[in-house]
């Protein structure tokens, strides 16, 4: 037996024992976890051996390759520079407890091509990421855990082409993020949300949620809207939610709460239990454009002037097949598009609403809103404008719309009571409302 083979075997023994590894060059740019004694398809806990492998691979700047099969290991720690890869569709890391992996105070960590599963216990995510930059989770399948699939705090991460299912709270939850990139993921059957982009206080966030397929989101946490949402943006400014397919959410496909400069565009929103697209409370600068809403109790709701919600555009959307009522929120009214303050509602198509196609304001909550160039059909009231006698009520412009309504084309409402069934005819009675050039 040659001396070189004996030397290699002794080196491998050192690897398995987690000793210092000056001969890492033997393995090129990657090392196999099996060389550290990590065994798949056994019920024996591999956490110790796998942690030694992770530490050594990170220290020596090489990729750690996991074998095919189910590896029982959890509560692992990943540090700066680690690249951990599995065999696509064949490797599963199954934690005996509530968390598979924690990434803290790290940079440049890549996890890809593996299943990640966890059980019950005290943890916020199957994978937890905190105070880190440049973290990538790619082509992974996440299941279970006590709360979230991935829980992120004060970190920047890219989560791409992953599959999430069955998480009690959300697939992805981020608090005080540094810019999350979520693309191409499949998210299904989560307890309260698909993706939550939250901040503890209002401020810049810059997350992008794009090209994901989200479905079957429940609201096991209860409430009147904080749960049951496909994508929920809360106090996070500068977020883009675009080109997602979102179906069968208990409440809302995309919900924006107290956020500035948010774009919600190009999403397909199907069968939402309450409002399909919501911009609410102290928002400012919402762009809601080119979305499809098919099936909801209200299509698009841009509201809460009373708490500072203002400044939005709602353009180029298709909204149709509105439900007569909401099974989860009895206060929701069958409306295609609703807007209150400093908002443009233009060039939308609204049809099949057992109520109001486009509603501008409610009671005194109306200020400087336009509805122009919309096509509204198969509705009870085409466009309804609040005309209550209140000094707080601002101006409204209704122009160039094409309307086919069962009851009234353009009506004036005091709260929910129709006081003008033809605002064009009664324009002199309501000097804050301008109605011009509509067909219907």
ChimeraX attribute file (.defattr): number of C-alpha atoms within 10 A of each C-alpha:
attribute: neighborCount
match mode: 1-to-1
recipient: residues
	/A:1	5
	/A:2	6
	/A:3	8
	/A:4	9
	/A:5	10
	/A:6	11
	/A:7	11
	/A:8	13
	/A:9	12
	/A:10	11
	/A:11	20
	/A:12	19
	/A:13	15
	/A:14	15
	/A:15	23
	/A:16	18
	/A:17	15
	/A:18	20
	/A:19	13
	/A:20	13
	/A:21	15
	/A:22	9
	/A:23	12
	/A:24	19
	/A:25	12
	/A:26	11
	/A:27	11
	/A:28	9
	/A:29	13
	/A:30	19
	/A:31	20
	/A:32	17
	/A:33	26
	/A:34	18
	/A:35	17
	/A:36	23
	/A:37	20
	/A:38	23
	/A:39	22
	/A:40	21
	/A:41	13
	/A:42	11
	/A:43	13
	/A:44	12
	/A:45	18
	/A:46	19
	/A:47	19
	/A:48	17
	/A:49	21
	/A:50	27
	/A:51	21
	/A:52	20
	/A:53	26
	/A:54	25
	/A:55	18
	/A:56	22
	/A:57	26
	/A:58	19
	/A:59	15
	/A:60	18
	/A:61	16
	/A:62	21
	/A:63	22
	/A:64	25
	/A:65	19
	/A:66	25
	/A:67	21
	/A:68	17
	/A:69	19
	/A:70	19
	/A:71	26
	/A:72	25
	/A:73	28
	/A:74	26
	/A:75	21
	/A:76	18
	/A:77	15
	/A:78	24
	/A:79	20
	/A:80	21
	/A:81	20
	/A:82	25
	/A:83	23
	/A:84	23
	/A:85	22
	/A:86	23
	/A:87	16
	/A:88	14
	/A:89	14
	/A:90	14
	/A:91	23
	/A:92	27
	/A:93	23
	/A:94	23
	/A:95	25
	/A:96	20
	/A:97	20
	/A:98	24
	/A:99	30
	/A:100	26
	/A:101	22
	/A:102	19
	/A:103	21
	/A:104	18
	/A:105	14
	/A:106	19
	/A:107	21
	/A:108	15
	/A:109	21
	/A:110	20
	/A:111	19
	/A:112	20
	/A:113	22
	/A:114	28
	/A:115	25
	/A:116	27
	/A:117	25
	/A:118	29
	/A:119	19
	/A:120	15
	/A:121	13
	/A:122	12
	/A:123	20
	/A:124	19
	/A:125	28
	/A:126	32
	/A:127	26
	/A:128	23
	/A:129	24
	/A:130	20
	/A:131	17
	/A:132	23
	/A:133	21
	/A:134	15
	/A:135	24
	/A:136	19
	/A:137	21
	/A:138	21
	/A:139	22
	/A:140	24
	/A:141	22
	/A:142	26
	/A:143	20
	/A:144	24
	/A:145	29
	/A:146	20
	/A:147	27
	/A:148	33
	/A:149	35
	/A:150	26
	/A:151	22
	/A:152	27
	/A:153	19
	/A:154	18
	/A:155	24
	/A:156	24
	/A:157	27
	/A:158	19
	/A:159	21
	/A:160	21
	/A:161	20
	/A:162	22
	/A:163	20
	/A:164	27
	/A:165	23
	/A:166	21
	/A:167	28
	/A:168	22
	/A:169	30
	/A:170	33
	/A:171	34
	/A:172	24
	/A:173	24
	/A:174	28
	/A:175	21
	/A:176	22
	/A:177	24
	/A:178	20
	/A:179	22
	/A:180	21
	/A:181	17
	/A:182	22
	/A:183	21
	/A:184	19
	/A:185	24
	/A:186	20
	/A:187	28
	/A:188	26
	/A:189	22
	/A:190	31
	/A:191	25
	/A:192	30
	/A:193	37
	/A:194	37
	/A:195	26
	/A:196	23
	/A:197	27
	/A:198	22
	/A:199	21
	/A:200	10
	/A:201	12
	/A:202	15
	/A:203	14
	/A:204	19
	/A:205	23
	/A:206	19
	/A:207	25
	/A:208	19
	/A:209	23
	/A:210	21
	/A:211	20
	/A:212	23
	/A:213	20
	/A:214	29
	/A:215	26
	/A:216	24
	/A:217	31
	/A:218	26
	/A:219	22
	/A:220	15
	/A:221	14
	/A:222	12
	/A:223	11
	/A:224	14
	/A:225	19
	/A:226	17
	/A:227	26
	/A:228	34
	/A:229	37
	/A:230	36
	/A:231	26
	/A:232	25
	/A:233	25
	/A:234	24
	/A:235	23
	/A:236	30
	/A:237	26
	/A:238	19
	/A:239	25
	/A:240	19
	/A:241	24
	/A:242	23
	/A:243	20
	/A:244	26
	/A:245	20
	/A:246	29
	/A:247	25
	/A:248	24
	/A:249	34
	/A:250	30
	/A:251	33
	/A:252	35
	/A:253	35
	/A:254	28
	/A:255	25
	/A:256	29
	/A:257	21
	/A:258	21
	/A:259	28
	/A:260	26
	/A:261	19
	/A:262	24
	/A:263	21
	/A:264	26
	/A:265	22
	/A:266	20
	/A:267	25
	/A:268	20
	/A:269	28
	/A:270	21
	/A:271	25
	/A:272	32
	/A:273	27
	/A:274	33
	/A:275	34
	/A:276	34
	/A:277	29
	/A:278	25
	/A:279	30
	/A:280	23
	/A:281	19
	/A:282	19
	/A:283	28
	/A:284	21
	/A:285	20
	/A:286	25
	/A:287	21
	/A:288	26
	/A:289	21
	/A:290	20
	/A:291	24
	/A:292	22
	/A:293	29
	/A:294	21
	/A:295	24
	/A:296	33
	/A:297	30
	/A:298	34
	/A:299	33
	/A:300	26
	/A:301	21
	/A:302	28
	/A:303	25
	/A:304	21
	/A:305	22
	/A:306	14
	/A:307	12
	/A:308	15
	/A:309	25
	/A:310	26
	/A:311	22
	/A:312	26
	/A:313	20
	/A:314	26
	/A:315	22
	/A:316	20
	/A:317	25
	/A:318	20
	/A:319	28
	/A:320	25
	/A:321	22
	/A:322	32
	/A:323	25
	/A:324	16
	/A:325	18
	/A:326	21
	/A:327	14
	/A:328	18
	/A:329	17
	/A:330	11
	/A:331	11
	/A:332	16
	/A:333	19
	/A:334	24
	/A:335	31
	/A:336	35
	/A:337	25
	/A:338	23
	/A:339	31
	/A:340	31
	/A:341	27
	/A:342	21
	/A:343	24
	/A:344	20
	/A:345	24
	/A:346	21
	/A:347	20
	/A:348	24
	/A:349	21
	/A:350	28
	/A:351	24
	/A:352	22
	/A:353	30
	/A:354	21
	/A:355	24
	/A:356	30
	/A:357	35
	/A:358	27
	/A:359	25
	/A:360	30
	/A:361	30
	/A:362	21
	/A:363	18
	/A:364	20
	/A:365	21
	/A:366	27
	/A:367	22
	/A:368	20
	/A:369	25
	/A:370	23
	/A:371	26
	/A:372	21
	/A:373	20
	/A:374	24
	/A:375	20
	/A:376	28
	/A:377	22
	/A:378	20
	/A:379	28
	/A:380	19
	/A:381	26
	/A:382	30
	/A:383	28
	/A:384	29
	/A:385	27
	/A:386	28
	/A:387	30
	/A:388	20
	/A:389	11
	/A:390	10
	/A:391	7
	/A:392	11
	/A:393	21
	/A:394	20
	/A:395	17
	/A:396	26
	/A:397	18
	/A:398	25
	/A:399	18
	/A:400	18
	/A:401	24
	/A:402	19
	/A:403	24
	/A:404	19
	/A:405	23
	/A:406	14
	/A:407	13
	/A:408	22
	/A:409	27
	/A:410	28
	/A:411	24
	/A:412	27
	/A:413	22
	/A:414	18
	/A:415	16
	/A:416	11
	/A:417	10
	/A:418	16
	/A:419	16
	/A:420	21
	/A:421	17
	/A:422	16
	/A:423	26
	/A:424	20
	/A:425	11
	/A:426	16
	/A:427	16
	/A:428	11
	/A:429	11
	/A:430	16
	/A:431	11
	/A:432	15
	/A:433	24
	/A:434	16
	/A:435	19
	/A:436	15
	/A:437	13
	/A:438	17
	/A:439	12
	/A:440	14
